Every structure is written in C-alpha cells, then in structure tokens.
Amino acid sequence: MTITVAREEVIGMLERAAGEVGLGLRGFYELGREGLLDDPSLRDLWLIWGDILTEEDLPDKRE
C-alpha cells in the first residue's frame, strides 16, 4: 500500500507538533539535525519526516 501526503501537509504537521512543546519549526529542525530532540514523539517525527525539511521551509532566524 502506498500513501501519498502533500509536502505542505507534512511541514504543517511538523510545525504543529513542534509548537505543542514550545519549539518552532526552526528549533525542531536544528535540534533534530544535532540529534538533541528529547521528546520521543518529536524524535520519531524527525526520523520519519525530517529529511524533507530544507532551509527554505524554515522561518527567518530573525523572526
């Protein structure tokens, strides 16, 4: 079975999940890249979906 999910939907899901623990999408991305996500559900999301995130998906650091 194949399930197709739009990239924008995945990014929205990651953003909501990160927001629930007080992280933004950039914080999720940076901690995931460093292997420092403590929350098990965020760590799982990073392992499954983190590779689709790029710098262009992240808010500006100044925001």
Z-matrix of the N, CA and C atoms (Angstrom, degrees):
N
C 1 1.440
C 2 1.524 1 108.31
N 3 1.297 2 115.46 1 139.13
C 4 1.453 3 122.12 2 177.59
C 5 1.523 4 108.87 3 -118.01
N 6 1.315 5 114.94 4 133.87
C 7 1.461 6 120.69 5 176.56
C 8 1.520 7 106.96 6 -118.03
N 9 1.306 8 116.15 7 129.62
C 10 1.456 9 121.12 8 179.45
C 11 1.522 10 108.91 9 -109.92
N 12 1.322 11 115.24 10 130.12
C 13 1.464 12 121.43 11 178.47
C 14 1.519 13 107.26 12 -127.69
N 15 1.312 14 116.55 13 134.05
C 16 1.460 15 120.45 14 178.29
C 17 1.527 16 109.90 15 -64.45
N 18 1.308 17 115.46 16 140.55
C 19 1.464 18 122.11 17 -179.47
C 20 1.530 19 111.14 18 -54.30
N 21 1.322 20 116.33 19 -41.89
C 22 1.463 21 121.11 20 -179.63
C 23 1.526 22 111.52 21 -62.29
N 24 1.332 23 116.58 22 -35.26
C 25 1.461 24 120.13 23 177.86
C 26 1.523 25 111.12 24 -67.46
N 27 1.323 26 116.74 25 -39.23
C 28 1.471 27 120.73 26 178.63
C 29 1.520 28 109.68 27 -65.35
N 30 1.323 29 117.11 28 -44.88
C 31 1.464 30 120.51 29 179.88
C 32 1.527 31 110.06 30 -62.57
N 33 1.323 32 117.55 31 -41.08
C 34 1.465 33 121.06 32 176.48
C 35 1.518 34 111.88 33 -61.54
N 36 1.328 35 116.53 34 -42.18
C 37 1.463 36 121.16 35 178.72
C 38 1.533 37 110.29 36 -62.64
N 39 1.326 38 116.83 37 -43.69
C 40 1.465 39 120.61 38 179.73
C 41 1.524 40 110.56 39 -64.77
N 42 1.320 41 116.04 40 -40.71
C 43 1.467 42 120.57 41 179.46
C 44 1.531 43 111.18 42 -63.33
N 45 1.335 44 117.07 43 -43.29
C 46 1.471 45 120.57 44 178.70
C 47 1.527 46 111.16 45 -65.10
N 48 1.320 47 117.06 46 -44.34
C 49 1.469 48 120.76 47 -178.91
C 50 1.522 49 110.60 48 -63.48
N 51 1.320 50 117.15 49 -42.37
C 52 1.465 51 120.49 50 178.69
C 53 1.524 52 110.41 51 -65.51
N 54 1.324 53 117.09 52 -39.33
C 55 1.458 54 121.62 53 179.45
C 56 1.516 55 112.88 54 -63.62
N 57 1.322 56 116.88 55 -31.22
C 58 1.467 57 120.68 56 -179.97
C 59 1.524 58 112.58 57 -64.50
N 60 1.317 59 117.82 58 -22.97
C 61 1.469 60 120.53 59 178.89
C 62 1.529 61 111.27 60 -111.64
N 63 1.331 62 116.58 61 14.74
C 64 1.455 63 120.71 62 174.91
C 65 1.513 64 115.22 63 86.05
N 66 1.314 65 117.49 64 12.13
C 67 1.463 66 120.95 65 175.99
C 68 1.518 67 109.12 66 -104.43
N 69 1.290 68 116.31 67 147.73
C 70 1.452 69 119.58 68 168.12
C 71 1.520 70 108.65 69 -89.03
N 72 1.304 71 115.36 70 -179.24
C 73 1.459 72 120.07 71 179.54
C 74 1.527 73 110.97 72 -63.43
N 75 1.338 74 116.61 73 -38.35
C 76 1.467 75 119.85 74 178.83
C 77 1.527 76 110.89 75 -65.18
N 78 1.323 77 117.77 76 -42.88
C 79 1.462 78 120.74 77 178.36
C 80 1.516 79 111.54 78 -61.78
N 81 1.328 80 116.12 79 -42.49
C 82 1.461 81 121.55 80 176.39
C 83 1.525 82 110.35 81 -58.99
N 84 1.315 83 115.88 82 -46.88
C 85 1.467 84 122.04 83 -179.18
C 86 1.532 85 111.39 84 -61.72
N 87 1.326 86 116.03 85 -48.61
C 88 1.468 87 119.75 86 -176.61
C 89 1.525 88 111.79 87 -67.13
N 90 1.329 89 117.92 88 -43.98
C 91 1.466 90 120.12 89 178.10
C 92 1.527 91 111.29 90 -66.48
N 93 1.322 92 116.84 91 -37.81
C 94 1.460 93 120.30 92 177.68
C 95 1.517 94 112.20 93 -63.03
N 96 1.317 95 116.81 94 -43.56
C 97 1.474 96 120.63 95 179.43
C 98 1.519 97 111.77 96 -63.60
N 99 1.329 98 116.10 97 -32.48
C 100 1.464 99 120.74 98 -179.96
C 101 1.526 100 112.62 99 -86.60
N 102 1.326 101 117.30 100 -5.95
C 103 1.464 102 120.91 101 -177.87
C 104 1.515 103 112.82 102 72.40
N 105 1.332 104 117.08 103 29.97
C 106 1.464 105 121.59 104 -174.04
C 107 1.529 106 114.24 105 -112.28
N 108 1.323 107 118.26 106 16.02
C 109 1.466 108 119.68 107 177.57
C 110 1.521 109 109.27 108 -74.91
N 111 1.336 110 116.48 109 118.00
C 112 1.465 111 121.76 110 -178.89
C 113 1.522 112 112.66 111 -84.98
N 114 1.313 113 116.66 112 -33.32
C 115 1.458 114 121.14 113 -177.37
C 116 1.533 115 109.44 114 -71.29
N 117 1.343 116 117.49 115 121.78
C 118 1.472 117 120.03 116 -176.59
C 119 1.527 118 113.93 117 -58.61
N 120 1.332 119 117.41 118 -38.11
C 121 1.466 120 118.33 119 -178.85
C 122 1.527 121 111.12 120 -69.77
N 123 1.343 122 117.18 121 -38.00
C 124 1.465 123 119.58 122 176.48
C 125 1.525 124 110.96 123 -67.54
N 126 1.314 125 115.89 124 -38.49
C 127 1.466 126 119.78 125 178.00
C 128 1.528 127 110.34 126 -61.75
N 129 1.330 128 116.60 127 -41.89
C 130 1.468 129 120.34 128 177.37
C 131 1.524 130 111.03 129 -63.67
N 132 1.332 131 116.41 130 -44.37
C 133 1.462 132 119.42 131 178.45
C 134 1.522 133 111.27 132 -61.25
N 135 1.327 134 116.66 133 -38.87
C 136 1.461 135 120.23 134 178.09
C 137 1.528 136 110.47 135 -62.49
N 138 1.320 137 116.33 136 -45.01
C 139 1.465 138 119.82 137 -179.04
C 140 1.528 139 111.67 138 -63.67
N 141 1.318 140 116.62 139 -36.02
C 142 1.463 141 120.27 140 -177.84
C 143 1.529 142 112.08 141 -82.31
N 144 1.327 143 117.28 142 -45.39
C 145 1.461 144 121.09 143 -169.05
C 146 1.523 145 115.45 144 -118.17
N 147 1.311 146 118.89 145 -9.89
C 148 1.465 147 120.89 146 -173.17
C 149 1.512 148 114.89 147 -58.42
N 150 1.321 149 117.11 148 -28.69
C 151 1.462 150 119.45 149 -176.49
C 152 1.525 151 113.58 150 -70.84
N 153 1.336 152 118.24 151 -10.66
C 154 1.464 153 118.34 152 178.51
C 155 1.527 154 112.06 153 -86.14
N 156 1.343 155 117.63 154 -16.91
C 157 1.461 156 120.52 155 -178.53
C 158 1.521 157 111.05 156 -73.79
N 159 1.326 158 115.03 157 138.49
C 160 1.462 159 121.41 158 174.38
C 161 1.525 160 108.01 159 -128.15
N 162 1.304 161 116.97 160 168.92
C 163 1.470 162 121.37 161 178.11
C 164 1.528 163 111.21 162 -56.69
N 165 1.324 164 117.37 163 -33.83
C 166 1.463 165 120.82 164 -179.31
C 167 1.530 166 112.35 165 -65.47
N 168 1.327 167 117.07 166 -23.50
C 169 1.465 168 121.12 167 179.67
C 170 1.522 169 112.46 168 -79.58
N 171 1.311 170 117.09 169 -16.88
C 172 1.462 171 121.73 170 -171.76
C 173 1.517 172 111.42 171 -91.85
N 174 1.336 173 116.24 172 148.47
C 175 1.465 174 118.70 173 174.79
C 176 1.522 175 110.03 174 -67.10
N 177 1.298 176 115.10 175 156.46
C 178 1.460 177 121.28 176 177.65
C 179 1.525 178 109.17 177 -57.98
N 180 1.318 179 117.52 178 140.95
C 181 1.472 180 121.39 179 -178.91
C 182 1.522 181 112.20 180 -59.82
N 183 1.319 182 117.47 181 -27.43
C 184 1.468 183 120.72 182 -178.05
C 185 1.515 184 112.26 183 -75.37
N 186 1.331 185 117.68 184 -15.41
C 187 1.467 186 120.10 185 -177.89
C 188 1.500 187 111.55 186 -76.41
